[in-house]
Structures are given as C-alpha cells and as structure tokens.
C-alpha cells in the first residue's frame, strides 16, 4: 500500500538546460535542432520560436530563451490553442 501523499516518480522525455542560461540566448537553430519535441507551458514558458536572418539575408528558425533558465529546467514553449499559430515574432 502506497500512501496518497507519496511522491510519484516517472520518466520524462525532454531537453533541459545543463547550466544557467541568460535571456535572449539562441539555444539552437533549425540547422542543428535536436530531434525532440519541446514541452509546452501556458503559465511560464522559457523559450520562443523566432525567425532570424543570416549574413546573406536568408531567414531561418531558431529557439531563443525568453527569460533566464536555471540549470536543470526543461525548455518550454508557450502553449497555444491555435494550431496555425507559428509562434513567430511580428
């Protein structure tokens, strides 16, 4: 018998910060993005999807920290109810 207030343990797939990360840091780009899905957060996302330009003017997508991310914290994107929302900055 397990008490009702016993902690629940489980495995959680995701990508997390190995060390503290400053706000507005490019975490990865579409060219080197890990093969994983980022967690979603309605309350406190720590990343955003942005469109950047390289030196030649070509655009590419990147995941950028939207606030300080502490070591061990999972990377999260804002949860959206709109499937067509690209998450791009205007």
Protein Blocks (a to p, Z undefined) as FASTA:
>chain_A
ZZfklccddddeddddfbdcdehiafbdfklgccddddddfklpcbdcdddddfkopacd
ddddfbdcdehiacdddddfblklnoiaZZ
